[in-house]
Amino acid sequence: MKTDGQRELKKQLYYRMLLLRRSEERIVANYHLREMRSPPHMYMGHEAVAAGVCAALRREDVIYPYYRSHGWYLAKGGDLNEMIAELHGRATGCSRGWGGSMHLIHIPSGVMGTTAIVSGNISHAAGAALAFRMKGLNAISVAIFGDGATEEGVFHETLNFAAVYKLPMIFVCENNIYATNTHIKDRQAQTDIFRRADGYGMPGMRIDGNDVLRVYDETGRAVERARIGDGPTLLEYMTYRYLEHCGVNEDLELGYRTEDEVRRWMSIDPVHTAEKFVSEQERKNMESEISAKLDEAFAFAKSSPWPETLIAEEAGA
């Protein structure tokens, strides 16, 4: 890659991660106002995965994320105003105010809908990949899930189906070690999730999910493999969530993880690590731009009608 092109890529990756982080920080800062009532699964700590994966995709490629959804929605190009409106339950939200944090959708950007059902999205992604194959389209589908989803039967069934038919898709596991509050060592006898690929005859690899350039590169290889007809790949990205499983608070009082463990992961924070990709002035400009976008998004959400109001207006009431 040429030096100028690589620098621009790094800037874009940093901007995506910064947008994800600042958006969630603003959600956390405002959640106590109780204007957002949808229970959120915060993405802070995972930013390099969504940013790196989505940067390796084309607009016509589609993603099927799970309930830790904000980062994926924004990284693929979802509308920020519509996401914040959705969290406020407003009719201008991406799901018209009825879906909330766990059910985001933005078809124009290829965000085909997030789901609260653990692993419920995985087979849907395979269905999209099969449709692309049958229609002769050069697009790919990405199934995104946490480590807990790999304990569901549909995960294994879909890996097998995708491998048999060499579907143009990628399986992306965000392994943050915990399924709710239970460590992976207490749930799985063999904790190398990427090795599940061996049994289905597809490549699988474990990657540092806090290294956004590595995420981008490895996803790019899997994308190319899928696009040329060589079938799916299982990518296990190691990462870590900073806040509680569901909600905007810390949860150290529960005792399932230690403060030292959280701080160790924060010391290799993906957003802070990538600050070296931009100059100080570029970073300040990005911060200012993102802050203005968030101001606009929250103002848009709070001034938008409730779903019932819009339904009545459309019905001519």
Secondary structure, 3 states (H helix, E strand, C coil): CCHHHHHHHHHHHHHHHHHHHHHHHHHHHHHCCCCCCCCCECCCCCHHHHHHHHHCCCCCCEEECCCCCHHHHHHCCCCHHHHHHHHCCCCCCCCCCCCCCCCCCEHHHCECCCCCCCCCCHHHHHHHHHHHHHHCCCCCEEEEEEHHHHHCHHHHHHHHHHHHCCCCEEEEEEECCEECCEEHHHCCCCCCHHHHHHHHCCCEEEEECCCHHHHHHHHHHHHHHHHCCCCCEEEEEECCCCCCCCECCCCHHHCCCCHHHHHHHHCCCHHHHHHHHCCHHHHHHHHHHHHHHHHHHHHHHHCCCCHHHHHHHHCCC
